[in-house]
Amino acid sequence: MSATVAGPLQESFAGQRIVVVGGTAGIGAAIVRGAAGRGATVIAAGRRASEHMFGAVQGVEARAIDIASEASIRAFFAELGPVDHLVVTAAFVRPGPFRNGSMDDARTSFEGKFWSQYLCARYAEVSRSILLFSGAYSRRPQPGVSIIAAINGAVEALGRALAVELAPVRVNVVSPGLIQGTDAYAKMPQDVRQAMVDGTAKRLPARLVGDADSVAGPALSLMASPYATGTVLDIDGGGLLV
Ligand SMILES: NC(=O)c1ccc[n+]([C@@H]2O[C@H](COP(=O)([O-])OP(=O)(O)OC[C@H]3O[C@@H](n4cnc5c(N)ncnc54)[C@H](OP(=O)(O)O)[C@@H]3O)[C@@H](O)[C@H]2O)c1
């Protein structure tokens, strides 16, 4: 007879402690708000962490971490203690052309999105699940983003390997397509960004470009689903299909 498990549909995190590294902006901040709204105590971590960041949202504490530094990651988790779930949305990447791009930028990108997630997973004391972030470029690359494609592929492989090695802790990966309204494209001129969003929306089967909340909902479901581990969840408007 199979064991009884709490169904994913209730998605309650009451009494659970969740750390979101990258919770200070974008998809991470949406996960912080969503988890707190479902009863969790949430630690939102990033360089900009400040106590006023989540204002009226109950149950959220902001703490500083620099994912560029292994010492900072180690110290952060030593001080944090045990959590039910670890989410890592924090990332910085420096893409460029494959042949002529800077090797420093390529190596910095691996530090900023692969080794950072690897180290968070390694130092965190987690009892229920780890959620890592890759991105659609792993399987739908474009010229000029080969380093991001390689990092995303490595994160997805790491997620599967850790699902086996760290069991019964569940390990999953979310792979977003283009998401609007996050800091990722904040430096782009507004008209160029809007043209990118409009052009992508026309191409995608979903006929829209999602925002941070459209990733946070499925991410929270994955964290709450006792039967989901080793999964890569694409939230991309169907972008892999066209
Ligand atoms: N947005 C998209 O279109 C898209 C598409 C595909 C994949 N993704 C992936 O989805 C994930 C989340 O993306 P997003 O758009 O939500 O990100 P975002 O809005 O750009 O936010 C990035 C987060 O990373 C944190 N961060 C950056 N450098 C850090 C450092 N050195 N130390 C600590 N924290 C640092 C930032 O916090 P502080 O500034 O406070 O440090 C911020 O909370 C990333 O892995 C991204 O690659 C996003």
Ligand as a Chemical Component Dictionary entry (heavy atoms), coordinates in Angstrom:
data_LIG
# 
_chem_comp.id                   LIG 
_chem_comp.type                 NON-POLYMER 
_chem_comp.pdbx_formal_charge   0 
_chem_comp.three_letter_code    LIG 
# 
loop_
_chem_comp_atom.comp_id 
_chem_comp_atom.atom_id 
_chem_comp_atom.alt_atom_id 
_chem_comp_atom.type_symbol 
_chem_comp_atom.charge 
_chem_comp_atom.model_Cartn_x 
_chem_comp_atom.model_Cartn_y 
_chem_comp_atom.model_Cartn_z 
_chem_comp_atom.pdbx_ordinal 
LIG N1  N1  N 0  13.988 37.121 -16.336 1  
LIG C1  C1  C 0  14.130 36.302 -17.360 2  
LIG O1  O1  O 0  13.714 36.601 -18.490 3  
LIG C2  C2  C 0  14.796 34.954 -17.161 4  
LIG C3  C3  C 0  14.853 34.077 -18.271 5  
LIG C4  C4  C 0  15.470 32.850 -18.117 6  
LIG C5  C5  C 0  16.039 32.499 -16.900 7  
LIG N2  N2  N 1  15.979 33.372 -15.860 8  
LIG C6  C6  C 0  16.614 32.960 -14.599 9  
LIG O2  O2  O 0  15.681 33.018 -13.538 10 
LIG C7  C7  C 0  16.371 33.390 -12.331 11 
LIG C8  C8  C 0  15.726 34.630 -11.735 12 
LIG O3  O3  O 0  15.752 35.652 -12.698 13 
LIG P1  P1  P 0  15.122 37.107 -12.417 14 
LIG O4  O4  O 0  14.884 37.724 -13.741 15 
LIG O5  O5  O -1 14.021 37.021 -11.430 16 
LIG O6  O6  O 0  16.362 37.836 -11.728 17 
LIG P2  P2  P 0  16.525 39.384 -11.333 18 
LIG O7  O7  O 0  15.215 40.091 -11.287 19 
LIG O8  O8  O 0  17.598 39.937 -12.210 20 
LIG O9  O9  O 0  17.047 39.261 -9.840  21 
LIG C9  C9  C 0  18.305 38.723 -9.621  22 
LIG C10 C10 C 0  18.463 38.452 -8.147  23 
LIG O10 O10 O 0  19.807 37.984 -7.980  24 
LIG C11 C11 C 0  20.358 38.667 -6.880  25 
LIG N3  N3  N 0  21.794 38.768 -7.080  26 
LIG C12 C12 C 0  22.478 39.175 -8.170  27 
LIG N4  N4  N 0  23.795 39.188 -7.910  28 
LIG C13 C13 C 0  23.936 38.778 -6.621  29 
LIG C14 C14 C 0  25.042 38.608 -5.756  30 
LIG N5  N5  N 0  26.299 38.830 -6.160  31 
LIG N6  N6  N 0  24.811 38.179 -4.496  32 
LIG C15 C15 C 0  23.548 37.951 -4.059  33 
LIG N7  N7  N 0  22.459 38.104 -4.819  34 
LIG C16 C16 C 0  22.657 38.520 -6.090  35 
LIG C17 C17 C 0  19.685 40.035 -6.877  36 
LIG O11 O11 O 0  19.690 40.561 -5.571  37 
LIG P3  P3  P 0  20.603 41.796 -5.084  38 
LIG O12 O12 O 0  20.670 42.784 -6.190  39 
LIG O13 O13 O 0  19.876 42.241 -3.854  40 
LIG O14 O14 O 0  21.937 41.199 -4.758  41 
LIG C18 C18 C 0  18.271 39.681 -7.280  42 
LIG O15 O15 O 0  17.512 39.338 -6.149  43 
LIG C19 C19 C 0  17.840 33.582 -12.729 44 
LIG O16 O16 O 0  18.551 32.371 -12.553 45 
LIG C20 C20 C 0  17.734 33.895 -14.209 46 
LIG O17 O17 O 0  18.936 33.603 -14.914 47 
LIG C21 C21 C 0  15.367 34.589 -15.955 48 
# 
loop_
_chem_comp_bond.comp_id 
_chem_comp_bond.atom_id_1 
_chem_comp_bond.atom_id_2 
_chem_comp_bond.value_order 
_chem_comp_bond.pdbx_ordinal 
LIG N1  C1  SING 1  
LIG C1  O1  DOUB 2  
LIG C1  C2  SING 3  
LIG C2  C3  SING 4  
LIG C2  C21 DOUB 5  
LIG C3  C4  DOUB 6  
LIG C4  C5  SING 7  
LIG C5  N2  DOUB 8  
LIG N2  C6  SING 9  
LIG N2  C21 SING 10 
LIG C6  O2  SING 11 
LIG C6  C20 SING 12 
LIG O2  C7  SING 13 
LIG C7  C8  SING 14 
LIG C7  C19 SING 15 
LIG C8  O3  SING 16 
LIG O3  P1  SING 17 
LIG P1  O4  DOUB 18 
LIG P1  O5  SING 19 
LIG P1  O6  SING 20 
LIG O6  P2  SING 21 
LIG P2  O7  DOUB 22 
LIG P2  O8  SING 23 
LIG P2  O9  SING 24 
LIG O9  C9  SING 25 
LIG C9  C10 SING 26 
LIG C10 O10 SING 27 
LIG C10 C18 SING 28 
LIG O10 C11 SING 29 
LIG C11 N3  SING 30 
LIG C11 C17 SING 31 
LIG N3  C12 SING 32 
LIG N3  C16 SING 33 
LIG C12 N4  DOUB 34 
LIG N4  C13 SING 35 
LIG C13 C14 SING 36 
LIG C13 C16 DOUB 37 
LIG C14 N5  SING 38 
LIG C14 N6  DOUB 39 
LIG N6  C15 SING 40 
LIG C15 N7  DOUB 41 
LIG N7  C16 SING 42 
LIG C17 O11 SING 43 
LIG C17 C18 SING 44 
LIG O11 P3  SING 45 
LIG P3  O12 DOUB 46 
LIG P3  O13 SING 47 
LIG P3  O14 SING 48 
LIG C18 O15 SING 49 
LIG C19 O16 SING 50 
LIG C19 C20 SING 51 
LIG C20 O17 SING 52 
# 
